[in-house]
């Protein structure tokens, strides 16, 4: 998979602020609580800044006058301010916890819905681990940013402004000393942001790559064990882990350098202010209480200043996470080209399936490569079954994918009972077309749920009929019958059992049009004969296109279409083609030699 498709590059230099502002539509519904929490936090921080003023009063008043009762009063005020500050920060957390969790859930739901609606071509280009990391890790980063760093960027900024106002009010010359580090800190933060955002994006992309590797290793554990490839997989994992570790260490070094400067420069300025202030107290130009209040205020500002490094780093990670999430949300969903609800059944039975000059090339095919399908003309009459036969790479599987519009033809048209499939909404089209793929996919759900996915409105009788047609008697011997969970990818079942369940899913809804991509390839000869006998009853009442590689499957069809070089070259009955086509005789005799798969997309099969 090309790296450029896994880690799409932005079209222009990224602005962290612009990236984060894109979150506003999601924040708007809970903005009152978010802004409320920021206001509460600002009040709490300002209460903390009042404590140095109380200390000034204690030192210059009760302490200087040797008044113990005044000291106790001042201590009580400090305790009260501290309790109020703690209570307000607790309220801040309560205000944002639930809304931000809901915001994360809503964004995850929208991302998932977008992934469901994006075309198959999109999923061909993207690694599943990259999508998984965006739906989990990146959205979690955004929630954490909105809950804490974003609020405290505003809170700490307000606190610093209020704190310096108090410092200048107490002693403007000492306040100027503490302002000296501001200019170099601004330039250092800008330099840091430019470098940190690159490292952050690289790290999050590497997390996606590592997630893909782990997912593939878990799903393919049988192959890994069967071929003894656990060491090579472990080495690949270690290599990607080392790369991620190196990137994270680079981020840590950048953050450490920034924290060192952010901590050192204010401390140097604070030391200089302490020396100058102590000299002025000794000379009688400054009261001890004022110096204590000034230094206490300056120390109270240490965390807001020092936390800027962490807040900026997290903000960059959040901006990167937002970019990665919006790369998916911004991906274009093919527009609905029609609003039809499906062709009506005519008195004469309709026109069946008709391919007229159909051409196709995969969206990611390199420029200049020829079309995979170069002009398909084929008519499957209503109620007829046509077997599609051809060498590997001739385009059979690709052609079957065009009927339910898993891919869109790049030329020509496909009609179903006279209605142009491009004029139907995809949902309407897929209600009348059922598909069973050669590589069956089952979900972590019960047998019933997997089969009824093909017809959610089907009843118990339809379920049992479909299981009978597909010869799925084995399900009744499972621990909970049709309620048995088949496990992830259906790996608790054999290949033939999975294929039969996929066939049952295709026929359960009594579809008007049926597309079967070599549906019996994993069955033994005895079971295949039983399934074929039952399947004939289904094929007698529907219009079907069946990809076939074996004579036994071809015999299910009324006619056979022979494909070669992206075209239908011959059409006839099985016996007619045996008599007239040397290519067909070669395919049926089992002497087929695999052809090179044309470049530019998924399997042409």
N, C-alpha and C positions, 0 to 999 in steps of 0.2 A: 504493500500500500504506500503510495507516494507520500513522503513526509509533508509536502505542501498541502495535501488535502487533510491531513490529520491536524496540523498546526497552521491554520490559515493565517496569513500575514495581514495586518491591517493595511487599508488603502492609504492612510496618511499617518503622520506621527501621532501617537496616542496622547491624549490629555486625560490625566487621572480625574480631574474635576468633571470633564465632559462625560467620561465613562460613568462616574458615580451619579451624575445628574439624571442619567437614564433610568435610575431607580425610582424617580419621583412619582410616576403613575402608580407604582405599587405602594409607595409610602403615603400617598395623599389620603387614603381612607383612614389611616391611623395617625395622621400627622398631628392631630390635636393632643394625643397622648405622648407622642414623641417630643413635640415642642414643650408640652407640660413638664415632661421629665427633665428636659434641659433647663427650663426655668427653675424647677425645684433644686436641681443640682447647682445652678448659679447662686441661688439664695443660700444653700448649704455652704458653698465655698466662701461666700461673703461673710457668713457667720464666723467661719474659721479666721478670717482676716480681722474680725473685731477683737479676737482674743489678745493680740499684741497691744491694742489700745487699752484694754483692761489692765494688762501687765504694766503699761506705762503709768496708769493711774495708781496702781498698787505701789510701785517703786517710788514714784515722786510724792505720793500721799502717805498712806498708812505706814509704809516701811520707813520713810524719812521721818515721820512723826512718831514712830514707835507706837503705833496704834494696832494692837492685835485684832481687835474687833473688825477694823477695816480690812485687814488681811483676810480674815475669814469671809467677810462679805465679798471681797474680790474673788476669792477662791470659789465661792458658791456661784458667782456669775460665770466664771470660766467653765465650771462643771455644767451649768445649765446650757451654755452655748455649745459645749461639746455634745451633750445629749440631743439637743435640737438638730445639730449637724448630722449625727448618726441617724436620727429618725427620718430626716428629709432624704438622706441617701437611700434608706430602706424604701420610702415611698417612691423614689425615682425608679428603683428596680421593679417594684410592683407595677408601675405604670407601663413599663415597656416589655416585660417578660412575655405576657400572653399575646399582645399584638404582633411582636416580632416573630414569635413562633408561628402565628397564623400567616404572616407575610411570607415566611419561608415555605410553608405548606402550599400557599396559593401559587407561588412562583414555581415550585416543583410540579404542581399539577399542570400549570400552563406549559412547562417545558415538556412534560410527559405527553400531553395532548399534541403538542407540536411534533414531537418525534413520531407519534402515531400517524399524523397526517402527511408528514414529509414523504416524498416518493422513494421507491426502492433504490433509485439511482443515488440518492443522498446516503443511504445506509451502506451502499456498496463502497463508498469513498471513505467513510468514517469508521475508525476502530471502535468497537463496543465499549472498551475500557475508557476511551476519551469521553464518550457520551455519559458513561456511568459516573466518572469523576466530576463532570459538570453538574449532574443531577444530585450529587451527594456532597462532596467536599467543597465545591465552589459555592453552592447555595448556603452551606453552613458558614463559610467565611463571610458571606454577605450579611447573614443574620447577626453574626457576632459584631461585625462592623457597625451595623445600624443600632445595635443595642448599647454598645459601649464606646468604641473609638470615635464614631461620628459625633455623638453627644458631647464627648469630652474634648474634642477639638474646639467646639464652641465654648464649652464651660471653662476649659483651661485658658482659652484666649480671653474670655471675659474676666477671669480671675487675675490673669497677668496684668490686664489693663487697670482693673480696680486696685490691685496690689501696688502697682507703680504710682498710681494717683495718691495712695496713702503714703508711700515712701517720699514722694515729692512734697506732700503736705507736711510731713514730719521734718524733713531736711533735704532741700533740693540739691545741694552740692553732693551729698552722699548718694542721692538717687541718680545723678548723672554718671557717677562711677559705675553703678550697676547696669546702666544702659550701654556702656562701651561695647560689651560682647554682642549686642544685637546684630550689628551689620555683618560681622563675619559669620554669625550663626545663620543668617538668611542665605548667604551665598553657599555655605556648606550644605544646608538642607536642600537647596536646588540641585547642587552637584550630586548629592546622595540620591535624590529622587530619580534622576536620569539613569543612574547605574542600577539602583535597586529594582526598578520596574522591569528591566531586562532580565535580571536574575530571577525575579519572582515569576515572570511569565514562563521562563525556561523550566523552573522547578515544577510549576503546576502542569505543564505539558508532559514532563517526565513522569509525574504521578499518574497521568492518564495512560501513558505507554506501559508503565509497570502494572497498572490495573488490567490492561488488556492482556498482558503476558500471564498474569495470575489466573484470569478468567479462562483463557484458552487452555492453560495447563490443567485446571480443574475439570473443564468439560472434556478435554481430551486425555484424561488420566489413563484410560484403557489403552489408547494407542501408545502413550509414553511408556507404560509398563510393558506392553507387548513387544515393543522394539528396543527395550532397554535404554531409553533415551533420557532417563531421569538425570543423569550427570550433565548432559548437554543443556537440558532445560534449567538445571540448577545453576550452571555457569552463566546462561543467559540472564537468569534472575539476578545473580551476583553482579554481573556487568552493569545492568540497568540500575541496580541498587547503588553501586559505587558512583555512577554518574549522578544520580539524584543526591547522594550524600555529598559529593563534591560541590554541587550547586547550592545545597543548603548550607554548607560550610562557607561558601563564598558570600551568601546572604548574611551569615552570622558575622563574618569579618567586616562586611560593610556596616552592619548595625553596631558592632563593637567600636569601630572607628568613630562613628557618629556619636554614640553615647559618651565615648571618652572626651570628645571635644565639647559636647553639650554640657557635660558635668564639669570639666576642667575650667573652661572660660568663666562661667558664673562664679565658681568657687574662688578663682583668682581675684575677680572683681569684688566678691564678698570679703575676702581677706584684706584687700586694700581699703575697703570701706570701714572695716573693723579697726584697722590701725589708725586711719584718719579720725574716726569717731572717738576712739579711746583718747587720742591726743587732745581733741577738742573738749572732752569731758575733764581731762586733767587740767586744761587751761581755764576751765569754767565757762567755756563758750557753748556747752551743750549739757543738758541734764542727763543723769544716768538713766532715768526712766525713758527718755526719748531714744537713747542709744539702744536700750533693751527692746523697746517697741520696734525700732527700725530693724534690728537684727532678727527679731522674731518674725516680723513680716517678710523679710528677705528669705528666711529659712522656710516659711510657709509657702513661698513661691518656688522653692527648689523642685518639688514634685511636678507642678504644672509645666515648668521649663524642661526638666529632664525627661518627662514623659513624652515630649514632642517627638523624640526619636522613635519611640515605639509606636506612637499614634501615626506618624508619617509612614512607617514601614507597613503597618497593618492597613493603612489607607491605600497604599500601592498594591498590596496583595488583594484588597477588596476590589480595586479598580481593574486589576487583571482578571479576577474572578468574574466581574461584571462583563468584561469584554468576552470572556470564554462562553458565558451563558448566552449573551446576546448574539454570538456567532451562530448559535443554534436557532434562537428565537427569530433572528433576522433572515434565516434561510428561507428561500422562496418556496411557497407551496404552489404547485401548478394550479392555475385557475380552473374552475369548473367550466368546461366548454359547452355544456348543455344543461338543461333543466328537466329533460324528459324523465318520466317515471318508468319507462320500459315499454317495449313493443307489445301491442295487443296481439293475441292469438286470433288469426283470421280463420274464416270457415275452411279455407283450403289448407290450413296447417302452417302458413307462413312460408318464408323464403329460406329459413335455416341460417347458416353462417356463410357469409360471402367475403372473401378477401379479393380486393381489386387493386392491383398495382402497389401492394404494401411494401414499403421500404423501411429499413431501420438500421441505425448505428447507435452505439452506446454513447451517452453524453460525455464520458471522459475519454473517448477514443482520440488518439493523437490526430492532429491535423493532417490531412492528405491520405488517411487510411480509407480503404473502400468500405461501402456499406456492408453490414453483415447479411441483411436480407435485401436482395437486389431487384425486387419486383415480384411479389407473391400473388398469383392468381389461382384461386381455389374456391369451389362452391361445395359446401356440405349441405345437402338438401334436408329439409325439415324431417325429423325423425330418423335420419340416417346417421350411421357411425362410420367415420373415416379414420383409418390408421395412418399415422405419419411415420414414415420410415426414411432413414438416411444415415450416412456415416457420422461418426463423432465429429462435432464441429460444423455440421451442415446448417445449424440454426433451428433445430426442432424445438428445443426448450424455449428459446427466445420467441418463437412464433406463438407458442401456447401462452406466454406471458403477456402478449399483446391483447388477447381476447378480454381478460378482466382488467385491462389497462394498468397492470403493474408497471409497465413501461408504455410510453406513448409512441405510436408509429411516427417516423419522420417523413413519411410520404404515403400516398394511397389512402384507402379507407376500408374499414371493416363494418359490415352490417349484420345485424341480428334480426331475423324475420323482417328485413327491409328497413329497419331503423339503424341509422348511423350510430355506432357505439360512441363516437366523439360527441354526439348530441345528447347523450344520456348522462345524468349525474353519476358519479362513481358509485355512490351508495345504491342507486337504483340498478345499475349495471351488475353489481356484485350480488344483488338479491336474486338475479335470474341466471347467473353463471356460477357454477361450483367447480373447484379445482382440487385435484389431489396431486401432490408433487412426488417425484421419485424419492427424494430424501424427506421422509415425514418428520414433522416437528410436533411434538406433544408438549403440553405445559404442565407445570407443577399443580395439578388439579385432579379431580376424580375422572374416571372413565366417562361418566355421564357428561360432565362439564366439557371435556375435550371433544366428545362427539357432537353434542348439541351446539357447540360453537358454530357449526355449519348451518344451524337453523334454530335460533333461540326460542322460537314459538312452537317448536315441535313438541308433541306429547309423548307419553310413554310408549304408545303403539309404534310411533315413528322411530323412536330410539331402538326398540327391539327389532323392528324390521330392518333398519340399517345394519345393526350388529349381525343379523342373520345373513343378509346379503354378503357382507364382508367376511363371513365365516369366523366371527369373533366369539365363538362359544367359550373360549378360554376365559373370558371376563367373568363368567358365572362361577368359575372355580377359584377366583381370587378371594382373599379374606373377607372383603366387604362387597363383593360383587361389583356392580356398576358404580358403587360409591367409593371404591378403592382408589387411593391416591397413587398415580403412576410414577411420581417422582420427577425430578428435574430432567427435562429433555426425554422423558419416558425411558430412561436407561435401565429401569428395573424390568423392562420387557425386552423380548428378542426383536431383532430387526423385522422379521416377518409380522410379528404381532403389532408393532408400531405402524407398519405399512397398512395392515388391515384396518386398524383404528382410523387412520387417515382416510382410507377409502370410505369407511362408514360415515365419517364426518362430511365427505363430499356428497353422498347420496341421501343423507337423512332428510334433507329439505325438498326432495323430489324436484331437482332443478330443471328448468327449461333447457339449459345448455350445460353440458358437462365436458370438462377438460381434464384428461388423465395423462400424466407424464410417467409412462412406464410404471403403472401402479402395482404390478405383480412381480417385480424383479427379485424381491427378497423371499418369495414363497417357494416351498418345495413343490414338486410336481403334483402330488396328491391334493394338497390344499389349493394349488393354483387351479386345478380342474374344477374343484367345488366352487371356488369364487367365480370362475368364468361362467359356470352354469347359472349361478344366481345373478350375476351381473348382466347376463343376456336379457333378463326380464326388465332391468332398469334401462338398458340401452334401447329397448324396443319402444320406450315411451319418451325418449329425449333425443336431442340432437347432440352428438358427441364427437370430439376429436381426441384420439388416443395415440400417444407416442408409443411406438412398439419397437422392440428389438428382437423379439422371438416369434417364430411362426405361430405358436399357440395364442399369443396376444393378438396377432394380426387376424386370426380366424374369427375374432369377435366382431370384426368390421365388415360393413357392406362393401366398401371400396378401400383402396390403398392409394396414398399420395406419396410419391418418391421425391425426396429433397436432395439437392446437390448444389453446392456453390451458392447457397442463399436463395435458391429458386425451386419451385415445384416443377420437376422435369417431366414426370409421367404420372398419370392417374388411371386406375383401372381396378378390376377385381384381383384378388390374390392369384388366381389361376391365369388370368390374362397377362399379368406382369411376369409371372414365372415363364410364360411362353415367349414373351417379346423382349424382356429387359435382362441383359447380361448383368448389369449392376444390381438389379433386384435379386437375381439368383445368387449372386455373390454374397449379398447381405444376409439372405435367408439361410445360406449354407454355413454361416458362422465363420466365413473367411474375411470378415471385415478388418481392414487395417486402419487403426486410428489416424485420422487426418489432423494436421496442425490446426489448433484453435486460432481463429483470426484474432488479432490484437484489438484491444479497445473495449474492454468491459467484462461482464460476467460470463459464465459458462454459456456457450452457445448450444451445447448438447444436442 
